Amino acid sequence: MSQSYIAVLKNDGTVWTWGYSEKGALGNGSTEISSLPGKVEDLSSVRALSAGENHMAVIKSDGSLWCWGIINMVKWVMARGIL
């Protein structure tokens, strides 16, 4: 499998991911490849999603920003803040 993953923001505000997750981009606490879609737990009411090579960021309906994965070798572990 190539170094890629898929992220889907569903109409119900949940995020589902699958694919390659060496750097934690899937948001499931694992660095294993996932061939099946899995819901990013403890995350709901998402309004926007942005995915990078090894990281992801979402904005929830309350304005909070949640990020995970690695960007520029800085590891994010479900960081969050209010915009």
C-alpha positions, 0 to 999 in steps of 0.5 A, a space after each residue: 500500500 502506498 503512503 496514503 490514507 482516506 478521510 471522510 467527514 460524514 453529514 452527521 459530523 463524524 470523521 472516518 479514516 482508513 489507509 496508511 497511518 505510520 505517523 498517526 494520521 488516522 487518529 485511531 491511536 495506531 500506526 498500523 495500516 487499516 483496510 477498513 473505515 474506522 470512526 475517529 473516536 471522541 470526535 463529533 460535531 465536526 464542520 470542516 476537515 483538512 488532511 495533510 501527508 501525515 496529519 489531520 485537522 478538524 474544526 468542530 461546531 463549537 469552534 475548537 480546532 483538533 489536530 493529530 498526526 505529525 507535521 514538520 516532525 512535531 507530533 500532535 496527540 489530539 491537540 485541541 483549542 478554541 478558535 
